[in-house]
Amino acid sequence: MKLLLAGETFAATTSVAAGGDVLTSATWVNGATAFNAALATEGIAVTQIGGDRCATEFPYDIDALAEYQAVVISDVGALTLLVTPEARAGRIGVNRLEVLKAYVEGGGGLMLAGGYMGFQGMFGTARFHDTPVEDVLPVRCLPFSDGMEVPQGLQASILQTSHPILAGLEGPLPPILGMNKLDFRRDGSSQLLATCHYRGTDWPLLAVREHGRGRTVAWATDIGPHWLSQDFLGWPLYGKLMGNIVRWLAGKD
């Protein structure tokens, strides 16, 4: 099984002033290292296009996406996919969010994962609200900054243990340290599998939908650090959960 992962790479530049001298260093981090390794143990091959490469390398058409049984978008905003090199040069081109919608309706699987650049985003800059990707999700994005940090940890409540995504997962999920606030579609098109309670509200953590011939998943927290706690990443069933999600997206369950 082949999965396309878009996003989860981060470049950071640090400047340090030492007297009259300023020293600058740069680092590059892949936040999906644990995710990729866990899926490899589940027999799922991950092709990752880092966020810094998505503008130029993310597929432009359904035929290219059809090489994969599922696509995961994680910590890369809508504008990165929308503003292609052609668009930046002022030329009419492809709306890759429309391509993703058509991919799902034609039988593909799509998961949008949470994070600072997930859904609407910590600062409202991910901007998946009112897009073709939102059209196919089991949730709606809130039209403002939707991220919340909860360093004391959030505990998930599992609502539907019989769903294939939760098959073989015993006991509670480990704590998470943050998530995106989302609006679950209560129109009968979707299923809510897990929530997290925070400040009087049960927020969707894991929701699924069958749309057209395809399937979608909203996972409202990260697939790696920092919102996934070290307890979660070290959980023996972390790979099983992520593998179950991908297999369900691909129609294997």
NUDOTOR-406966 format. One record per atom (N, C-alpha, C): z, y, x. Coordinates in steps of 0.02 Angstrom, whole numbers, plus 50000, padded with zeros to 5 digits. Atoms other than C-alpha are relative to their C-alpha. Example, Ala and Ser with C-alpha at 12.3 -4.5 7.8 and 13.67 -1.06 7.14 Angstrom:
NUDOTOR-406966
500004994150045503904977550615500005006050045499974994149958503574994750684500375005549961
//
This chain:
NUDOTOR-406966
500004994150042500005000050000500005006250044500064993949960499545017350065500255006149961499704994050029500505033350031499815006050042500114993749965500015051150074500605004549989499444995350002501485062550115499775006750027500184993349979501145081150122500645004250008499434995849988502445092450202500514996950047499425002449963504145089750284499985001250076499954997949930503765097650453500185007450003499724993349995504615113450511499985002550072499994996949934504365125050659500495005849999499504994749996505775136550714499965003550067500004996049939505765150650841500675003550006499344997149989507425156450915499975004950058499974995049946507695172351017500735001350017499324998949976509275174651122499995005950048499944994249955509735191251201500554998750050499515000749946510605189551370499965006350042500054993549968510955207151429499365003449979500624996750015509295215851441499414995249992500535005050005508295199651435500044996449933500055003850062507695190751279499634993550015500295006749989507375172051291499804997049934500255002850062506325163751158499834992750009500165007249999506195145151120499744998049932500295002550062505255135350988500134992649994499905007150013505615118650907499584997949940500385002850055504655107450788500384993849976499605005450028505545095450670499624996549944500285003950055504925081550557500584997549957499455001950044506115079950410499914993349965500155006350036505295063750349500064993950045499965005749954505715052750498500344994049967499645005550032506985042350400499604997349941500415002150057505865041950246499424995650022500565004049976504365035650343500224993250026499765006349973505385022450433500244995449944499755004150056506205016550271499424996949962500575002850037504525014450184499634994950042500325005149958503825005050333500344993349992499645006450011505184991950307499854997149932500195002250067504604991050125499264998049996500705001949999502824987250179499525005449975500414994450025502155004550132499805004350060500264996049944501045013650257499965007349979499984992950015501345032450259499535003950047500394995149963500025044950314500305006849984499674993650010500905061650339499555005750025500324993849981500045078550340500555005349999499464995249996501365090750400499845006549966500114993850035501615107150311499575004950038500394995549959500845116450457499264998250001500695002350000499235106350434499704999449930500235001250068499125105450244499445004849980500514995250021498085121350224499304997750020500665002049976496665113950326499844992649989500135007249999496895095050312500144996449934499875003550063497525091050136499344998949964500645001650031496125082350038499765005149949500324995250045494905093249941499734996849936500315003250058494275080149817500344993449983499685006050025494785065049715499814993950042500215005849960493775052949822500454999350062499565000349941494835057449974500704997949980499345001950022496445055949875500024992749977500025006850026495875039249802500124994750053499835004849946496165031149972500734998149996499275001050003498015032049928500204998149929499745001950066498955023649786500485005249972499524994950022500195038049780500015005750051499934993949959500475055649847500705002849988499364996550004502145063949885499925006950030499994993249976502265082749901500735001950012499304998749984503875087749990500075005950048499854994149959504445104650056499375003450027500584995849984502735112750056499805003449935500104996250061502355126549932499294999749973500645000250034500935128249808499485004450035500484995549968500155142849903499674996850061500285003349941499915132050058499404995649980500555004150024498805120449955499465004349968500494995850035497965134449856499585004250049500354995449955497505145950001499674995950056500395003849951496195135550091499695004950051500364995649953495275142250244499435003949967500544996650036493825146250127500275005849958499714994750041494935156150008500255005750044499754994849956495735165450153499435004450027500594996249977493985170550208499645003549943500294996550056493605176950033499424996349967500545004050030492465162649980500274995649944499815004450056492555153249814500004992850024499945006949977493125135349839500374995749950499675005150039494215121249776500735001949987499294999550017495885122449684500294993050007499745006749987496805107649759500564997949953499515001950051498165108349626499644997149939500425003050053496795104949497499774993050021500215006649975496205090549606500574995049993499425004450008497965083249607500114998049927499945001550072498045084449417499484994949979500535004750017496385075549401500124993150032499825006349966496965062349526500494996049958499515003450042498465058349416499674997549935500315001950064497445058249255499514994350008500465005449986496225046349338500334993550022499645006149983497585033849384500435000450062499594999349941498455040649539500735001349985499284998650007500325042649568500195006050041499794993949966501145059049615500745001149992499304997950001502935063349662500065006950031499804993649971503545081149687500744999450016499315000649978505145081049789500315006950007499644993849996506475094349800500095002650071499884996849936506975106049939499925007549994500074992750001506925124349987499305002149979500684998750020505035123549960499754994849951500175004750053505065111249815500035003449932500014997450068504685115149632499905007750003500094992749993504975134149618500285002450066499764998449933505975134649779500645003950002499364996749992507605141249846499955007649991500094992850007506925159049851499445001749952500544999050047505625156849715499315000050032500634999549963504255154849846499584993750000500415006150003503685136849817499475000549946500474997750050502855142649656499584994649966500365005150039502395126549566500055001349925499974998150070502865134749400499315002549977500634997850030501345137349287499404998250044500575002549961500165126849394499774993349971500245006650024499105111249361500464994350021499535005249979500375100949459500584999649950499475000050049501755106249340499784996849935500265002850063500635101049194500124992549994499965007450003500775082649242500704997350014499335002349981502605081949293500434998649938499535001250055504045075349185500495005749990499564994250004504915092049210499585006350002500304993449991504505110449200500415003850052499664995949951504915122149343500265006449968499724993750024506035137049308499645005750036500414994649970505125153649340500405004750044499604995949954506385159749469500294995450052499675003949949507365153949620500404994449969499695005750035507945136349573500434995650045499625004349955508835129349726500745001349996499274999149997510695126249732500294995750055499635003249946511775121849881500694997849974499355002650023513275110749842500314996050058499765003549940514125106650009500554994949987499495004950016515545097349924499704993549972500365006050022514245085049859499944999449924500135001450070513495080349692499934992449991500055007150015513665063049615499524998949942500495001350052512215056249514500284995649946499875004450056512415048649342499354996449983500595004050016511185034349312499984999049925500065000350072510525034649134499634993849975500425005650022509275020249128499954994850056499985004949945509725005649242499444994849994500525005150010508334994849168499325002150026500654997849976506925005449238499844996850068500175003349937505954997149382500195004050062499814996149941506345011649500500714998550020499305001249984508185007249488500174992650006499895007349994507944988349499500284998350069499705002349937509034980249631500475004950032499554995049972510104995749658500684999349967499335001250028511924991349635500475005750019499504994849987513325003949620499715006949996500224993050005513235022949623499555002050057500384997049946511995033049723500485004050044499594995749957512765041649876499925007349981500034992950019513115060349861499415003650030500504995549974511805073749882500315006950008499694993649983512135091249949499635006049970500364994550033510915101449844499414997249962500575002250040509465100649722499685006249968500344994750038508225110949622500174999349926499875000050072508645115849443499334999349964500625001550035507315108949326500124999349925499985000750073506915108349140499644993649981500305006450019506625090449080499585000849937500434999850060505195088248956500294995449947499705003850054506015082748795499514999349941500525000750052504375079948702499794992849990500155007150007504385060948715499514997450051500495002249951503155060448860500334997250063499685001349936504455057548996500664996349991499365003450000506005047549042500455003150053499514997249954507565054649123500434994250025499655005849973508325041649240500675001750031499364998249968509715051249329500095007649997499824992950001510605068049320500585001250048499404997949963511895077749420500335005649960499634994950038513245087949333500265005350047499764994549958513585105149405500105006249956499824993950035514455120249327499794999849927500095000550072514335113949150499334997549976500685002250019512535107649153499824993550034500275006149971511765090549179499285001350021500664998349974510265094049291499604993650015500415005949985508815081549304499964998850076500085001949930508865072349470499374995750009500565004649996507575058649438499704999149931500355000650064506285058949299499304997450012500655003149992504665049649269499575001349939500474998850054503105051449164499364996150011500675002949998501525041949123499545005149967500444994750023500125054649106499284998050013500685002649991498305050149075500044992750020499975006849973498025034249175500484999450058499575000049941499265039149310500735001049983499284999450006501115041549339500265005650045499704994849959502215055549405500764999150002499275000149990503995057049471500225006950024499664994149975505105072149492500664997750032499395001749963506445069349626500285006750023499794993049995507465085349622500385001750063499684998649936508265083649793499524998050055500435001249943507585080949967499884992550010500105007049980506875064750039500334998750067499665000549936507835068050200500535005450006499504994749993509115080050273499705006949988499285000550000509905091550234500304998449932499715001350066510085089250046500174992749990499785006950000510125070450068500544999450053499455000649954511815067450147499884994450050500055005549952512025056450300500224993449968499805006050037512905044350182499404997149963500595002350038511305043550078499484997050048500505002549953510155041550229500224993550033499755006149971511285027950298500134994549949499905004950054511415018950130499504994250008500465005749990510685001350147499444999749948500505000450053509715003849984499565006349996500424994049999508915020550030499264998250000500705002249997507285011950078499784996549936500165003550062507355001149922499855005049945500114994950051507495016549810499345003550010500634996549987506075025849894499404995349991500545004950010505015010049896499874998649927500085001050073505345007149711499625005849968500354994150028504775024949673499264999650015500715000349981503145022749769499654994349965500315005750034502805005549695499895001649926500094998350070503075012249519499445005149993500544995150001501945027149554499324996650005500635003549988500605015049613499844994949946500125004750054500765004649455500154992850018499845006849978501484989649547500594997149963499425002550040503004988149430499915001949928
//
